[in-house]
Amino acid sequence: MKVIGMIPVRMESTRLPEKAMRKICGLPMIVHTLLRSQFARTLEDVYVVTDSVKISNLVQSYGGKVLMTGSHHQTGSDRLAEAAMKIDADVIVNIQGDEALVDPLHIDLCAEGLLNSDHKVAILLTPYNKNDRPSDIKAVVNKKNEIMYLSRADIPSASRTKSPKMLKAYHVVSFEKLYLIEYSKLEKTELENIEFNEYLRVLEHGHKIQGVMVQSDAVSVDTKDDLDFVTSEMLNDSLFQRYKHLVK
């Protein structure tokens, strides 16, 4: 099975303008995500997927590969579906461009979680204990670790149970390539629009998502506070030491 990593990224960002270009310890955020993804042993190749010439030029200046797409896509997964039609692959691993602390071992586990399941989509999950953070997607699963629901609200509810255990969706997601293309043709769904979460489209159309449990403190960079946290963590990050020589 040929597994390819794809990193969807766009220039626009409402809460943190041009966040892909924001410097973290001397390197743009998207470059961190790219370089770390390249360490994953299951990935035969890694591409940044974008509609921005500025991002494309930046990535290529660090030796990265780029696939250009149209600018009409509303989700990263839909953007990857267009790019997937241009390459030979069996599995596409979607690594969000704002996961600057992504662990390549977790990328491997996400790919393997899909390959070892009967499903066409797998997503990383990690234990979570913060409250009232709508920028983080929370998940609930069944006994087989299959996703039952994803929400920006705190789930399960704490109204009757004090401090219930929560899980956060860690945005590394594996798709069978053919299903990714099929998914992109599905009508957007009501809950997807309400929660502003593209993976609910999979569930609402009756398909399953395999959850893959990992331990991680990584956060998606959506706000200035997130950027500050990732910067402080990066300073002592062992993986960063392997590529910090690329700081220009």
N, C-alpha and C positions, 0 to 999 in steps of 0.2 A: 504494500500500500504506500503510495507516494503522498507524503504529508508536507504541505506548504504553509508557512506562516504568512499572514497578511495583517498589516497594521493600517486600519482606516484612519484618516486624519483630514481635517479641514481647517481653513484659516479662521473662519467665523467661530466665535464663542461668546455667548451672551454675558456670562458671569465673569469670565476672565479673558478679555480680548486677546486674540492671537496667542493663545496659551501654548500652542505647539512650538512656538519660537522662544518661549520664556526660558531664560538661562537657569540651570540648576547646577551649581558647582562648576560653572564655566562652560557647560554644554547645553544646547537646546533640549527641551524635554523630549521631543520626538526622536532625537539622536540617542538619548539614553534608552528609550524603549526599543529602538532598532538594534543597538549594539548588544543589549542584554538578550533579546530574542535570538540573536545569531548564535548564542552559546547553547541553545536547546539542541540536544542530540537527535531528537526525532524529526526535526525540520530539515528537509533537503534544501530549502531555500527560504528566504524571507524578503517580502516586498512591502514597501510603503505604498498605500493606495490613496490617491488624492486627486482633487481637481485644481490644486493650487500650483502654479508654476514656481512661485517663491519657495514653497515647501519642497517641491521636486528638486530644485537647484540646490537647496541646502542639503538634502539627504544625499544627493549624488556627490556633493563636495566631500562627504565623509565615506564615500565608496559604497553607499547603499543603492539598492535597486528600487525602481519606482514603476508603478503602473498607473497611468492617468485614466480618469473616468469623467463622465459628465458631472455637471454641477447641480443636477436636479434631485439627487438622492437625499431623502430625509433621514435615513438611518445608515449607520456604518455597515450593517449586514447587507443592505440593498446595494451599497457601493461595492462591497466585496463580490456580490453576485455578478455584477458587470465585469469586474476584473477576472473572476474565476473562469469566465468563458474564453479568456485569452491564453490560458496556460494549461499544461498537462498536470493533473493532480487527482488524487482520490479523496483526500481530506484537506479541508481548509481550516486552519486555526486562526480565529479572529482575536487579535491582541490589541486592545484599545490603545490608541496613541497616547493617552494621558496616564497610562500605567507605567510611570517612570521607574518604579521600584520592582517591576515584574521579575520574578525568579524563573530562570530557564527550566529548572526542575519542575516547577508547577506547570509550565507549558507542556513538558513531556507527559506529566500526569493527566493533563486534560486530553491530550491526543490519545493516550493509552486508555483513558476512561471511555472514550467513544469507541475505540477499536475493540474493546472487551465487552461492550454492551450490545443490546439488540436495538438500540435507538440510533437516530440520525443526527442528534444534537447532544452535546455535553457541555456543562458549565462548571467552573470552579466555585466552591463555596467555602467560607471560612467562618469560625465562631466570631460573634460580634456582641458588644455590650454597650453601645452608645445609643442614646435616645434622641428622638426628634431631629434627625438628620435626613431630610428628604432627598439630599443629593446622593445618599447611599441606598442601593436597592437591597431590600431584605427578602429572604426566601423561606418558604416552608416546604418540607419534603415528606414523602411517605416512608414506609419501612424499607423500601428498596432504594432510598435516596433519590427517587424521581421527584422532579419539581412539581409541587401542587399549585403554588402561586408565587408571584413576585410582586413586591409593593414598595413604594416609597414611604409608606406608613410603617410603624413598628408592629411587626407580626412575629409570633402570635401575640394577641392582646394581653396587656398587663392588668386589665380591668378586674379580673377575678383571681389571677395568679401573680404573686409578687415576683418580679424580675424573671420572667420565663426565658429560657435559652433561645437566643436568636442566631440566625445565620445571615451572612452578607454575601451577595453575589460578587465575585471577584472576576472582573470582566476579561476573562480569557475563555473563549467559547469555540468548541470544535464542531464543524459541520461536515457531513458527507457532501462532497462538492455538488453532486446532482440534486441533493435535497436543498442545498443553499440556493441554487438557481430556481428550483420549484418554489421555495419559500418566498423569493422576491416577487413572484407573480401572484401570490395570494393577496386577497383584499386586506387592507389594514383593518384592524378590529377595534371594537369599542373600548375594551379594557386597555389595549395597547395605547390608545389615544388618551385615556384618562390618566394612566400611570406614566405615560411618556416612556414606555419600555418596550422595545421592539420584540423581545423574546416571548412576550405574552401572545403574539401572533401565532407562534408555534402551538401553544397550549389551546388557544381559542379555536384553532382549526382541528383540534382533536389529536394532535401528535404529542409525543412525550420528550422530555429533556432529562438526561441523566445528570444528576449532581455528583461532583467529585470533590471530596472533602480534603482540604489542606489547612495548614496553619500559616497565617500570614498577617502582617501588620500593614501591608501595602494599601495605599488609598488611590483612588482615581482623582486626579487633580482637577477640581471643578471651581475652587475658590482660592483667594489669596491665602487663607489660612491653610488650605491643603498644600499649596505651593511651599509655604514656610515649613510645614511639617516634613514634606518630602526632602527639602533641602537639608534640614537638620539631620534626617536619617541617612542621607546620602554621604554625608561627611565621614561617617564611620562604616560605610557599607563595603564589605569585602569584595563584592563583585565589581564595584566601581573602581577598585584598585587595579583591576585587570585592563581597564581601558582609559583611565584618567590621563594617560600620556597623550590622548587625542585632543585635550583641551588646547584651543588655539589662542 
